[in-house]
Amino acid sequence: MSQAFHIGELATRTGRSIHALRWYEAQGLMPGVIRDSGNRRVYSELHLSWIDLIHRLRRTGMSIAQIRMRHS
């Protein structure tokens, strides 16, 4: 089973701000984010992979709009 964690740990593990992670989710770039009984976001190792992919694509010069188009 995959490890589950909240947004603060995802921010620490990815080096991204909590604000940026919420923005990525709002932009539709992080699929499958669920909420726990306290309505807190719950992330998995899959989300770590998504953030890494987004970072790599951005480093190639790809825009968020282009990433969003490729993702949908």
Residue, then its C-alpha position, 0 to 999 in steps of 0.5 A: m500500500s502506498q504511503a499517505f501524507h498531507i500537504g505540509e509533508l508533500a511541500t517539504r518532500t517536493g520543495r514546493s510551497i503549499h500555495a503552489l501545490r494547491w494551485y497545481e491541483a486547482q489547475g487540474l495537474m494533480p489527479g486523484v487528490i482525496r480528502d480525509s474525514g477532517n477535509r484535509r487533502v491526502y496525497s500519495e507517492l503518485h503525487l510526488s511523481w506528478i510534481d517531479l514530472i511537472h518540474r521536469l516539463r517546466r525545465t524544458g520550457m513547457s508552459i503550464a497550459q501545455i502541460r495541462m493540455r497533455h494531461s487531459 
